[in-house]
Amino acid sequence: MIRYLVADVVQGQRWIAPALVFVAAALVSTPTSGPVLPTYAISAAVMVPVAMWFTIVVFHNEEPAQAAITMAVVGGFNRVWPAKLLTSFLVSLVVSAVAFGYVTISTIPQQTPVLLGVGVLDYLMCAVAGVAFGALISRPVVPKIAWTVLLGVGISLGQLLIRHAPPVNAMIQLYAGDAPLASVGSLLVIALETVVLAAVVVVAARTLTRQRT
């Protein structure tokens, strides 16, 4: 099922727009000089809207009639919806790995194992959050693409501007301190908050999708 979804999304070419936005945002918003952790944080924060967009692409790639046929053929909602969610997450992981590699290579003189581990956690948190939010604002929960776009922009701004909102604002606030490495424990708390938030959003998305399918 995942192989079919990936092939269908690639063939549909709707992934090109978020991919170009990701490349542009990564190049523009990611400084390659200065402290490593804030650089990771800025780059990882870009992954929330990008992962959200890729998730929307996966969930919207099939028209409603085609989606209903796919669901009937492969075994119903309980197989198709989790497969779409997992496909979105796998795509987001690949994109996150590219961004992580770009920042890591660009800052390699400053790298340590601890910094690498923190960077990986940053990207994982943002990818998980982006996929969860993307599932919540995709069809059939939000059937109109205009509302999906508006909600996506609102979520991205909220992640950036609401103080201590996990993962983005909380992560940026943490790394704005004088000694961010001394706060690795706080980062793990943010990661836990992100997982809980994502789980709640995914459950809500699944419930609403089930009701409207």
N, C-alpha and C positions, 0 to 999 in steps of 0.2 A: 504494500500500500504506500509506503514512504517512497519507494523507488518510482512508482507511478506518479505521485504528487510532484516529486522533484522534476521528473521528465516533463510533466504537464506545465509546470511553472516556467521551466527553461524555454519550452517551445512557445509559451504565451508571450514571453519577452516583457512582461510587466515589471520584472525585477530590474530592468535597466535603469529606470529613474531613481529608485532608492540606492542602487549601486553607485551611480554618478554622484548623488548627493553625499553619500558616505565618503567617496574619494575626495571630493571638494572640501567637505567639512574636516576631514582628517588632516588634509594638507594645510588648511587655513587656520584651524583652531588648535593645532598641536604644535607648540614650540619644541624645538629640539635642543634648546639650551636652557640652563637653569636647573632647579631641583627636579629630580626624577618623579617623585610621587605626585606633585601637582600636575605634571605633564601627563602621567597615567590617568589622573582623575579627569582632566579636561577631555582627553581622548575617549575614555570609557563613557563619560557622560553623553557623548555623541551617539553612543550605541543605543540609548533608550529610544529616541525617535526613529533611528534606523531599524532596530529590531522590531519596533512597533509597525513600521511601514512594510517590512518584509513579511511580517505575520499577516497584515491586511492583504498583501498580494497573494499569499497562499490561500487564505480563506475566501478571497473574492475571485480567484482565477477561473473557477467554474461558474457559469450562470446558474441561477436557482434550479432550472429544469435539469441541467446536466448534473448538478450536485445531487439532486434527488435520485437520478438514475444510478450514479456511482454508489450512493448509499444502499440502494436496493440490491445492487449486484454484489457488493463486497461484504455485506453482512450487517448493515445498519449503522445507526448513530454511534453506538459504543465502540465501533472499530474505526469509523471514518474521522470523527472529531478528535480523538486522541492522536491519531496519525497526523492530522494537520497541525496540531499543536507541537508534536515532536519534530515534524519537518521544519516548522518555523524556528524551533530552538536550534536544530542542527545547522540550518543556514546561518543563523545569528552567531553560532559558535565559530563557523568558518570565517565570517567577516570580522569577528572579534579577534581571532587569531592573526589575521592580516594586520589589523590596527596595532595589536600588541607587538607583533614582530617589527613593525615600522618604528614604533617608539623605542623599543628595546635596542635595535640596531643603531638608532640615532643617538642614543645616550649610553652606549656600551662602556665608555670609560668610567662611568659612575656606578655601574651595575654591581649589585651583590645578590646572593641567593634570597635574602629577605625581601629586597626590593622587587625581585622577580615574582616571588610568591604573592606579595601585596598587589602587584599589577595584575596578575592572573585573577585574583579575587575581585578586583575592581571591575574587570570586564565581565566576569561571570554574573556578578550582581546586576549590572546594567542590562545584560542580555536577558536574564530571567525576568526582570521587571518589564522590559520592552515587549517581550513575547506575551506576557500575561495581560498587559494593557491592550495590546493589539487584538488579542482574542476577544476581549470584552467589547471592543468598539467595531467589530467586524460583523458581516452578515451571519445569521439573520437577526442578531441582537440589535444592530443599527443598520437597517436596510439601505438607507440613502448614503451615498458616498460623500455628499457634501457635509452631512452631520459627522460622518466618520473623520473627515479632515479637520473639522472644527474641534471635535473632541480630542483628536490626536495633538493638535497644537496646544489646546488647553492643558492637557496632561503634561506635555513637555515643558510648558512654562511653569506649571505647578511644581514639577520636579526640580526645576532650576531655582525658583523664587521662594517657595515655602520653606521656612527655616527648619532644618533638621529633618526634612522629608527624605526617607530612605528610597533609593540609595544615593541620588545625585547630590542634593543640597547637603545632606548629612556628610557625605564623603568630602565634598569641597570644603565645608566648614572644618572638618577634621584636619585636612591637609594644609589649611591656612595657618595653622599654629606654627610655633617656632621649632618644635621638635616632633614632627608627625610620626616618626618611627617609634617614639615612646608611647604611641596611642594605638598600637596594633590590637590590643584588647578591645578598644572602642570600635575598631573596624570590624572585628568579629561580631560585636553586638549589632552594628549596622547590617552586616550580612544576614544575621538571624532575623532582624526586622524585615529585611527585604524578602527573605524566603516566606515569612508569615504573610506579608502583604501580597506577594505574588500568589500564594496558595489561596487566600481569600478571594482575590480577583479571578483566578482560574475557576474556582468553584462557582462563583457568581456567573461567570461567562458560560460555563457548562450548563448550569441550571436554566438560565435564560434561553440559551440556544436550544436546549431540549424542549422547552415549552413552546418555542416558535417554529420547530421543525415539523 
